[in-house]
Amino acid sequence: MTRKYAGMLALIALLTGAALYQMKGQGQPESRPVFAAASKAGRVVPGQPVPALRLQGMRGGEFTVGGERSKPLLLNFWASWCGPCHEEAPDLQAVYAKYKDQVDFYGVNVTREDGLREAEGFVKKYGFTFPVLLDTEGTAADAYRLRFVPTSYLIDRKGNLVEVIHVLPAAQLEAKIRGLIGAQGA
């Protein structure tokens, strides 16, 4: 009888260990998947117009992305739980402060994957002074075929995608912004 219980106990311990191993990292922000499926819409391709959309700003107002504009745009998707987003945030703010008269910056919080309170805390922590937009339904993330955060889209004045970038050292980010300012059509 004791062998039977010992065997059952060993089986339960094995199954519990396997379940814990499978769950390992699921609560970790850096390992959490952002979006399970990409948009069924067309690809976002350099040289082509970006999807047009309107999003609400965290501090009010409505913002339009897509189409012609007076300045080129850096459109940055982020989330408060994203480790690399925390690494990138100070550089984004510093580059924005330096180039805000020449380039618009919009930070898009993937609010359907984030909490508003956490997003507001992130904005406050890093002192974002550029507009932060809320993608509460995932419309922008789907339209831009977002796979992970952070991801930035460099968009020229004509509303065409120039380049998609991810976390870069500050000097490289600044070089990309200078290139966007000087780009033909920018």
N, C-alpha and C positions, 0 to 999 in steps of 0.2 A: 504494500500500500504506500509506503514512504517513497519507493522508487517511482511510482506512478505520479505522485505529487511533485517530486523533484523534477521529473521530465516535463510536466505541465508548466512548472515554474520557469524552467529553462526556456521553453518555447515562448512563454509570455515575455520574458526578458529579451529574447532575440527579436521578437516582433516589435516590442517597444523601442529597442535600439534602432531597428531599421526605420521605424516611423520618425524617430528623432533625427536620424541622419538625413532623411528625405526633406524634413522641414528646416534643416540647418540653413541659415541665411535668409529665410523667407521674411523675417522681420527686420532684416538689415536694409537700410535705405539704399545703399549702393547696389544691392543685388536685385532689387525689386524691378520687374519689368514695367515699362511705362505703358505701352500699348500693345494689345494682343494682335490686332489686325491693322493692316494698312488700308488707306482709302481705296475705294474702287475707282476713284477719279484718276485722270491722267497723271503721269509723273511730273515732278517739279524739276525742270531742266534748265541748266545755264543757257542764257541767251533768249529764253522764252519768258512771256509774262507770268508773274506769280499769281496764285489764286487771289481774287478780290474778296475781301470780307470786312465786316465791321465788328468791333469788340468794345465792350464797356471797359472804361478805365477804373482802376482800383480807387482812385480819388474822384471819380465821377467823369462825365463826358463820354463821348463815343469816338472811336478812332477808326480810320479807314486804312486798310492795307491793300495794295494793288492799284494799278493805274498810275498815271503821271503824277508827279509831285515836285515840289520846289527844291527838295534836297534828296540825296540818296538815303537809304534806310538800312540800319542793322536791326533785324528782327530776331530776338533771342528768346528761345523757349527754355524754361527752367522750372524747377520745383524745389520747395524748401527742404525736402528729405534727401535731395541729391547731393552727395559728397562733392563731386566735381563742380557742381553749381556754386557751392560755397567757395571753392578754390578760385573760380573764375570771377565771382561777383566784384571783388575790389578792383580788379583790372578793368572790368566793364565800366564801372563808375568813373575811374580815373581817365580812361580814354574818352568817355562821353564828355566829361568836364573840359577836356582839352579841345574836342572837335565838335561840340554841340552846335556851333554856328554854321557848320558845314555839312553835318550828317545828323539825321534823326535816329534816335535809338528808341525802340519799343521793347520792353521786356514782357514776354507773354508767360504768365503763370499757368501751368497746366492744372487748373483748379479742379477739374474732374478727378484728378489723381492726388490732389493736395487739399488741405483745409484752408479756408480764408484766413483764419487767425494765424496759422503757421506762415502763410504767405506774407501777411502784414508784418509779422515779426522779422522775417527774412529781409524785407524791404527796409525796415527800420534799422536792423543790425548793420546793413551795408550802406545805408544812407543813400539809396537810389534817388536821384533827382530827375531821372528820365521817366516818361510815362510807363506805368506797369498796367498791362491789360489782362483781363480775366477770361480764360477759355473754359468756362464752366461746363459746357456741353461737349467739349472736345472737337468742336467744329473746325477750329484753326489747325489743331494737331492733325486731324484727318485730312484736311485740304492740303496741308504741306507734307503729308506722308511721314510724319514724325515717328521715328523709331526709338529714340532715346534722348535724354536731356543730359547736359545742355547741348543745344544745337542752335547755330546762328545762320541766318540767311542774309546775304549781302545783296541788296536790291538797288538798281540804279534809278535815276530820275524818271526814266520811261516806264518803270514798273517791271523791268525784266530782272530775272535772277542772274547775278554775277557769279556767286560762289556760295557753297555751303561749308561752314567751318564748325569745328568743335573747340574744346578748350585749347587755348594757345598761350604761350608765355606772353607777357605784356608787350614786349618789343615786337613780336610777330603779329599780335592783334593790331597794334598801332600801324604797322606796315600794311596790313590788309585794309585798314580804314583809309590810309593815305592813297592806296591803290584805288579804292572805291571812289574817292573824291576825284582822282585824276582820270578815272575810266571814261572812255568814249561813251557818251550817252548818259554818264552819271551827272 
